[in-house]
């Protein structure tokens, strides 16, 4: 697939606490690709790929176990409840924490809330927080151009075979490809200097294990047996990780391939309405690429954005502030005409 015209976008998402209602900076990157210092060199590449394979491969296998257990008995209410609670908490850690707060600084908050969102996001087991942010900031600088870690449109060939190769790379293949991973020093120096987030990043394994211990404990407490604890671990651990991972991966793949474009952007970002509830609003992806520092990806009541609603609630409670919004003038200026 060919990329959209124009050079990759750099600018305000890397500036200190940008305002969402300011004009975007002019592109300053060349379409030829990133500089060497912008790419994170692989360390223990084989081990990293083995761990990635374990994290991405085991949940689908355990999903098969969950399906087999469902075949033999009804799903217990406590298992569904544990799944829902763990999914909502860890998904908000990714969407509100990793993405809108730490990557784009769409709002400000206290040290403890920043740490809590970082921990909840880490429990999703999508990687250490600073690496996650570095990759995503690099994605915005080189969106759908050479240098984008997970574009489905770069160097995958033409026709339907090229499209399938691109979607596979953007969905999960890029996790095993370290040629375009974002340098933490270049793309996330603010987080490396943040003692709270640096601690969460260093203790990734601890919080990942806690994200498995909690559903086990909830299941054992509610069911009063080891088997109930294991069921809680299955649904609130493995099945939840599988579901959230593939919703997140679908933003990288499907939302750069299918859906509608509401705003003019120099990339292939799309809004995919059916994915919005599962992604807590992240699937309004064209909106996000048009206004990356906005705390709200859904624009208007017809675009469900549960993450944006949560941020608005936290703002009313005084737990977050400096929430970035887009003016009607900027919305109108970028709106595509029919």
C-alpha positions as CSV (number, residue, x, y, z in Angstrom):
1,X,0.0,0.0,0.0
2,X,1.2,3.5,-0.7
3,X,1.6,5.9,2.2
4,X,-0.3,9.2,2.5
5,X,1.4,12.2,1.0
6,X,3.5,14.5,3.2
7,X,6.4,13.9,5.6
8,X,6.0,12.4,9.0
9,X,4.7,14.7,11.8
10,X,6.9,15.8,14.6
11,X,6.3,18.5,17.1
12,X,4.1,19.3,20.0
13,X,3.6,15.8,21.6
14,X,7.3,15.9,22.6
15,X,7.2,19.5,24.0
16,X,6.7,20.2,27.7
17,X,3.0,19.8,28.5
18,X,1.6,21.0,25.1
19,X,-1.8,22.6,24.8
20,X,-4.3,20.8,22.6
21,X,-5.7,24.1,21.3
22,X,-2.5,25.4,19.6
23,X,-1.5,25.0,16.0
24,X,0.5,21.9,15.2
25,X,4.1,22.3,14.5
26,X,5.3,22.1,10.9
27,X,6.7,18.7,9.9
28,X,10.4,18.5,10.4
29,X,11.2,14.9,9.6
30,X,12.3,13.6,6.2
31,X,10.4,10.7,4.7
32,X,13.6,8.8,4.3
33,X,13.4,7.5,7.8
34,X,14.7,8.0,11.3
35,X,18.2,8.8,12.5
36,X,20.2,5.9,14.1
37,X,20.0,7.5,17.6
38,X,16.1,7.3,17.3
39,X,16.1,3.5,17.2
40,X,16.5,1.4,20.3
41,X,19.3,-1.1,19.7
42,X,18.3,-4.7,20.6
43,X,19.7,-6.1,23.8
44,X,19.5,-9.9,24.2
45,X,17.3,-10.1,21.1
46,X,16.7,-13.8,21.3
47,X,15.6,-13.6,24.9
48,X,13.3,-10.7,24.2
49,X,11.7,-12.6,21.3
50,X,11.2,-15.7,23.4
51,X,9.5,-13.7,26.2
52,X,7.3,-11.9,23.6
53,X,6.4,-15.3,22.1
54,X,5.5,-16.5,25.6
55,X,3.4,-13.5,26.4
56,X,1.5,-13.5,23.1
57,X,1.3,-17.2,22.7
58,X,0.2,-18.5,26.1
59,X,-3.0,-16.5,26.5
60,X,-4.6,-17.9,23.3
61,X,-3.8,-21.4,24.5
62,X,-5.4,-20.7,27.8
63,X,-8.4,-19.2,26.0
64,X,-8.8,-22.6,24.4
65,X,-8.9,-24.1,28.0
66,X,-11.5,-21.5,29.0
67,X,-13.6,-22.5,26.0
68,X,-13.3,-26.1,26.9
69,X,-14.4,-25.4,30.4
70,X,-17.4,-23.4,29.1
71,X,-18.4,-26.4,27.0
72,X,-18.6,-28.5,30.2
73,X,-20.3,-25.9,32.5
74,X,-21.9,-22.5,32.5
75,X,-19.6,-19.5,33.1
76,X,-19.8,-18.5,36.7
77,X,-20.9,-15.0,37.6
78,X,-17.7,-14.4,39.6
79,X,-15.5,-15.3,36.7
80,X,-17.3,-12.8,34.4
81,X,-17.1,-10.1,37.1
82,X,-13.4,-10.7,37.7
83,X,-12.7,-10.5,33.9
84,X,-14.7,-7.3,33.7
85,X,-13.0,-5.6,36.6
86,X,-9.5,-6.6,35.5
87,X,-10.2,-5.6,31.9
88,X,-11.6,-2.2,32.8
89,X,-8.8,-1.4,35.3
90,X,-5.8,-2.5,33.1
91,X,-7.4,-1.1,29.9
92,X,-7.7,2.3,31.6
93,X,-4.1,2.0,32.7
94,X,-3.2,1.7,29.1
95,X,-5.6,4.2,27.5
96,X,-5.7,7.0,30.2
97,X,-2.2,6.2,31.7
98,X,0.3,5.0,29.1
99,X,-1.4,6.8,26.2
100,X,-3.2,10.0,27.0
101,X,-1.2,11.0,30.1
102,X,2.3,9.7,29.7
103,X,2.6,9.7,25.9
104,X,0.7,12.9,25.0
105,X,0.3,14.7,28.3
106,X,-3.3,15.3,27.7
107,X,-3.9,16.1,31.3
108,X,-1.9,16.6,34.5
109,X,-2.2,14.8,37.8
110,X,-0.5,14.0,41.1
111,X,2.5,11.6,41.6
112,X,0.4,8.9,43.2
113,X,-2.2,9.0,40.4
114,X,0.5,8.9,37.8
115,X,2.0,5.9,39.5
116,X,-1.3,4.2,39.9
117,X,-2.1,4.6,36.2
118,X,1.4,3.4,35.3
119,X,1.0,0.3,37.5
120,X,-2.4,-0.6,36.1
121,X,-1.1,-0.2,32.5
122,X,1.9,-2.4,33.3
123,X,-0.5,-5.1,34.6
124,X,-1.7,-5.4,30.9
125,X,1.7,-6.9,30.1
126,X,2.1,-4.8,27.0
127,X,5.7,-4.0,27.9
128,X,7.5,-1.7,30.3
129,X,5.9,1.7,30.4
130,X,8.8,3.8,29.1
131,X,9.4,1.5,26.1
132,X,5.7,1.6,25.3
133,X,5.7,5.4,25.3
134,X,8.9,5.6,23.2
135,X,7.4,3.4,20.6
136,X,4.2,5.3,20.5
137,X,5.8,8.7,20.3
138,X,8.0,7.4,17.4
139,X,4.8,6.1,15.7
140,X,3.4,9.7,15.8
141,X,6.6,11.2,14.4
142,X,6.7,8.8,11.5
143,X,3.1,7.7,11.1
144,X,2.7,5.4,8.1
145,X,6.2,6.3,6.8
146,X,9.6,4.6,7.1
147,X,10.3,4.7,10.8
148,X,6.8,3.9,12.1
149,X,7.3,0.8,14.3
150,X,3.9,-0.7,13.3
151,X,2.5,0.8,10.1
152,X,0.6,-1.7,7.9
153,X,1.5,0.5,4.9
154,X,5.3,0.5,4.7
155,X,7.4,-1.9,2.7
156,X,4.9,-4.7,2.6
157,X,4.2,-4.9,-1.1
158,X,1.1,-4.3,-3.2
159,X,-2.2,-6.1,-3.8
160,X,-4.1,-8.2,-1.3
161,X,-1.0,-10.2,-0.3
162,X,0.8,-7.0,0.6
163,X,-2.2,-5.8,2.5
164,X,-2.4,-9.0,4.6
165,X,1.4,-8.8,5.3
166,X,1.0,-5.2,6.4
167,X,-1.9,-6.0,8.7
168,X,-0.1,-9.0,10.2
169,X,3.0,-6.8,10.8
170,X,1.0,-4.0,12.4
171,X,-1.1,-6.3,14.5
172,X,1.6,-8.6,16.1
173,X,4.6,-9.0,13.8
174,X,6.2,-5.7,14.8
175,X,6.6,-7.0,18.4
176,X,9.3,-9.4,17.1
177,X,10.9,-6.8,14.8
178,X,13.3,-4.5,16.6
179,X,14.5,-2.5,13.5
180,X,12.2,0.5,14.2
181,X,11.6,0.4,18.0
182,X,11.8,3.8,19.6
183,X,14.8,4.9,21.5
184,X,13.9,5.6,25.1
185,X,16.6,8.3,25.4
186,X,15.3,10.1,22.3
187,X,11.6,9.7,22.7
188,X,11.0,9.5,26.4
189,X,13.7,11.4,28.3
190,X,11.0,13.1,30.5
191,X,9.9,9.7,31.8
192,X,13.5,8.4,32.3
193,X,13.9,11.5,34.6
194,X,10.6,10.9,36.4
195,X,11.3,8.9,39.6
196,X,7.8,7.5,39.8
197,X,7.5,6.2,36.2
198,X,11.1,5.0,36.2
199,X,10.4,2.9,39.3
200,X,7.3,1.4,37.6
201,X,9.3,0.7,34.5
202,X,12.1,-1.0,36.4
203,X,9.6,-3.2,38.3
204,X,7.7,-4.4,35.3
205,X,7.9,-8.1,36.3
206,X,6.5,-7.3,39.8
207,X,3.4,-5.5,38.5
208,X,2.8,-8.0,35.8
209,X,2.8,-10.8,38.4
210,X,0.5,-8.7,40.6
211,X,-1.9,-8.4,37.7
212,X,-2.1,-12.2,37.8
213,X,-2.2,-12.6,41.6
214,X,-5.2,-10.2,42.0
215,X,-7.7,-12.2,39.9
216,X,-6.5,-15.4,41.6
217,X,-7.0,-13.9,45.0
218,X,-10.4,-12.5,44.0
219,X,-11.5,-15.9,42.7
220,X,-10.4,-17.7,45.8
221,X,-12.0,-15.1,48.1
222,X,-15.3,-15.2,46.2
223,X,-15.4,-19.0,45.6
224,X,-13.7,-20.2,48.8
225,X,-11.5,-22.8,47.0
226,X,-8.3,-23.2,45.1
227,X,-10.2,-24.2,42.0
228,X,-12.2,-20.9,42.2
229,X,-8.9,-19.0,42.4
230,X,-7.6,-20.8,39.3
231,X,-10.8,-20.0,37.5
232,X,-10.3,-16.4,38.5
233,X,-6.8,-16.5,37.2
234,X,-7.9,-18.0,33.9
235,X,-10.6,-15.4,33.2
236,X,-9.2,-12.3,34.9
237,X,-5.6,-13.2,33.9
238,X,-5.1,-15.1,30.7
239,X,-8.4,-14.4,28.9
240,X,-8.3,-10.7,29.9
241,X,-4.7,-10.4,28.7
242,X,-5.6,-12.0,25.4
243,X,-8.6,-9.7,24.8
244,X,-6.9,-6.5,25.8
245,X,-3.7,-7.3,23.8
246,X,-5.7,-7.9,20.6
247,X,-7.9,-4.8,21.1
248,X,-4.7,-2.7,21.5
249,X,-3.1,-4.4,18.5
250,X,-6.2,-3.7,16.4
251,X,-5.7,0.0,16.9
252,X,-2.3,-0.3,15.2
253,X,-3.6,-2.5,12.4
254,X,-7.3,-2.2,11.7
255,X,-7.5,1.5,12.6
256,X,-4.9,2.3,10.0
257,X,-6.7,0.3,7.3
258,X,-10.5,0.2,7.8
259,X,-13.1,2.8,8.9
260,X,-13.9,6.4,8.3
261,X,-11.8,9.6,8.1
262,X,-13.4,12.6,9.8
263,X,-10.4,14.9,9.8
264,X,-7.6,15.7,7.4
265,X,-4.3,14.0,8.4
266,X,-1.2,13.1,6.6
267,X,-1.5,9.4,7.4
268,X,-4.0,6.5,7.0
269,X,-5.6,6.7,10.5
270,X,-9.3,5.8,10.6
271,X,-12.2,5.8,13.0
272,X,-13.6,2.3,13.6
273,X,-16.9,2.7,15.5
274,X,-17.5,-0.9,16.4
275,X,-14.1,-1.1,18.2
276,X,-14.6,2.0,20.3
277,X,-16.5,0.3,23.2
278,X,-13.9,-2.5,23.6
279,X,-11.0,0.0,23.3
280,X,-12.6,2.5,25.7
281,X,-12.6,5.1,23.0
282,X,-9.1,4.5,21.4
283,X,-10.7,3.4,18.1
284,X,-11.6,7.0,17.3
285,X,-8.1,6.9,15.8
286,X,-8.4,9.5,13.0
287,X,-9.7,12.0,15.6
288,X,-6.6,11.2,17.7
289,X,-4.1,11.6,14.9
290,X,-5.7,14.9,14.0
291,X,-5.5,16.2,17.6
292,X,-3.0,13.9,19.4
293,X,-2.8,16.0,22.7
294,X,-6.5,16.0,23.2
295,X,-7.7,14.1,26.3
296,X,-10.9,13.2,24.4
297,X,-10.8,10.9,21.3
298,X,-14.5,10.7,20.9
299,X,-15.9,14.0,19.6
300,X,-19.6,14.5,20.4
301,X,-22.1,12.4,22.3
302,X,-22.4,10.0,19.4
303,X,-18.7,8.9,19.7
304,X,-18.5,6.7,22.8
305,X,-15.2,7.4,24.6
306,X,-15.1,5.7,28.0
307,X,-11.6,6.8,28.7
308,X,-12.5,10.5,28.0
309,X,-15.5,10.1,30.3
310,X,-13.3,8.7,33.0
311,X,-10.9,11.6,32.6
312,X,-13.8,14.1,32.8
313,X,-15.0,12.4,36.0
314,X,-11.6,12.6,37.6
315,X,-11.4,16.2,36.6
316,X,-14.7,17.0,38.4
317,X,-13.3,15.2,41.5
318,X,-10.2,17.3,41.4
319,X,-7.9,14.3,40.8
320,X,-6.7,15.5,37.3
321,X,-6.3,19.0,35.9
322,X,-5.1,20.9,32.8
323,X,-7.2,18.6,30.7
324,X,-6.6,19.4,27.0
325,X,-9.6,20.1,24.8
326,X,-9.9,21.1,21.1
327,X,-11.6,24.4,20.2
328,X,-14.5,24.4,17.7
329,X,-12.4,26.5,15.4
330,X,-9.7,23.9,15.1
331,X,-12.2,21.1,14.7
332,X,-13.8,22.9,11.9
333,X,-10.5,23.7,10.2
334,X,-9.5,20.1,10.0
335,X,-12.9,18.6,9.2
336,X,-13.1,16.8,5.8
337,X,-15.8,18.1,3.5
338,X,-18.1,15.6,1.9
